[in-house]
């Protein structure tokens, strides 16, 4: 969108929170729009960057939006820490592995009989957990 807009265009958005991921990101986008001569109008906050007051209010709302997001993440971290201390949050349980089957398939894979993708399918693993298990297997058996 930033490459498409032209001088004299007006960009209408529902809310400034939908335009950028952070205050810095939002202000960078607004700067690019201003350099291109594009006006930004937010319907939810009733902001028009054509005016100095609109640009000022936009900066304040952007900072408040980022503050709200940071507070939400902080509360989430605190909630997880509290749940862990109570023994209620244990995270995702590891996938159990049939190490005998894994060893057999590992030998086939190393000898070129099957591909890594086939090995993963037969074990029901995706790439990252698969290679973690390969490293674990090597430590124990090789």
C-alpha positions in Angstrom: 0.0 0.0 0.0 2.8 2.4 0.8 4.3 1.9 -2.6 0.9 2.4 -4.3 -0.3 5.6 -2.7 0.5 8.8 -4.6 0.8 12.5 -3.8 -2.6 14.0 -3.1 -4.2 10.7 -2.1 -6.1 10.3 1.2 -5.7 7.1 3.1 -8.8 6.2 5.1 -8.4 3.7 8.0 -10.7 2.3 10.6 -8.3 2.7 13.5 -4.7 3.7 14.0 -4.1 0.5 15.9 -4.6 -1.3 12.6 -2.0 0.7 10.8 1.2 -0.1 12.7 2.6 -2.7 15.1 4.2 -0.3 17.5 4.4 3.5 18.0 7.7 3.6 16.1 6.3 1.5 13.2 3.2 3.7 13.1 5.2 6.9 13.2 7.4 5.6 10.4 4.4 4.8 8.2 2.9 8.2 8.9 6.3 9.8 8.0 6.4 7.9 4.7 2.8 9.0 4.0 3.7 12.6 4.7 6.8 12.6 2.5 4.6 11.3 -0.3 2.0 14.0 0.3 -0.7 11.5 1.4 -3.3 12.5 4.0 -4.3 10.0 6.7 -7.8 10.0 8.1 -8.8 7.6 10.9 -12.5 7.2 11.3 -12.5 5.7 14.8 -10.4 8.4 16.4 -11.6 11.1 14.1 -8.0 12.2 13.2 -6.9 14.0 10.1 -3.1 14.3 9.5 -3.7 17.3 7.3 -3.8 19.5 10.4 -1.0 19.9 13.1 -3.6 19.0 15.8 -4.4 15.8 13.9 -0.7 14.8 13.8 -0.3 15.6 17.5 -3.3 13.6 18.6 -2.2 10.7 16.3 1.2 10.6 18.1 -0.6 10.5 21.5 -3.0 7.8 20.5 -0.1 5.7 19.0 1.8 5.9 22.3 -1.3 5.0 24.3 -2.0 2.1 22.0 1.5 0.7 22.5 1.3 1.2 26.2 -1.9 -0.8 26.3 -0.4 -3.6 24.3 2.7 -3.7 26.6 0.5 -3.8 29.7 -1.5 -6.7 28.2 1.7 -8.7 27.6 3.0 -7.9 31.1 -0.3 -9.1 32.7 -0.1 -12.3 30.6 3.5 -13.0 31.7 2.5 -12.4 35.3 -0.5 -14.7 35.0 1.6 -17.4 33.5 4.2 -17.0 36.2 1.5 -17.2 38.9 -0.1 -20.3 37.3 3.4 -22.0 37.1 4.0 -21.3 40.8 0.6 -22.9 41.6 1.5 -25.9 39.4 -1.4 -25.3 37.0 0.7 -24.3 34.0 3.0 -26.9 32.7 3.3 -25.9 29.0 3.0 -28.3 26.1 3.8 -31.9 26.9 6.5 -33.5 24.8 5.5 -36.0 22.1 6.4 -39.5 23.2 8.8 -41.4 21.0 9.1 -45.1 20.2 12.9 -45.1 20.3 13.2 -48.6 18.9 11.2 -47.6 15.8 13.2 -44.3 15.7 16.5 -46.2 15.7 15.4 -48.5 12.9 14.3 -45.6 10.8 17.4 -43.6 11.7 19.6 -46.4 10.2 17.5 -46.5 7.1 17.7 -42.8 6.7 21.5 -42.7 7.2 22.0 -45.5 4.7 19.9 -43.6 2.1 17.0 -46.0 2.2 14.5 -43.3 3.1 14.4 -39.5 3.1 14.2 -37.2 6.1 10.7 -36.3 5.1 9.6 -39.9 5.0 11.3 -40.5 8.3 9.4 -37.5 9.8 6.1 -38.8 8.4 6.5 -42.3 9.8 7.4 -40.8 13.2 4.6 -38.2 13.1 7.1 -35.3 13.7 7.6 -32.0 12.0 11.1 -30.7 11.0 12.2 -29.0 14.2 11.1 -31.7 16.7 12.5 -34.3 14.3 16.0 -32.8 14.2 15.9 -32.3 18.0 15.1 -36.0 18.4 17.9 -36.9 16.0 20.4 -34.9 18.1 19.0 -36.6 21.3 19.3 -40.0 19.6 22.9 -39.4 18.6 23.9 -38.4 22.1 22.5 -41.6 23.6 23.4 -44.1 20.9 26.3 -42.9 18.8 
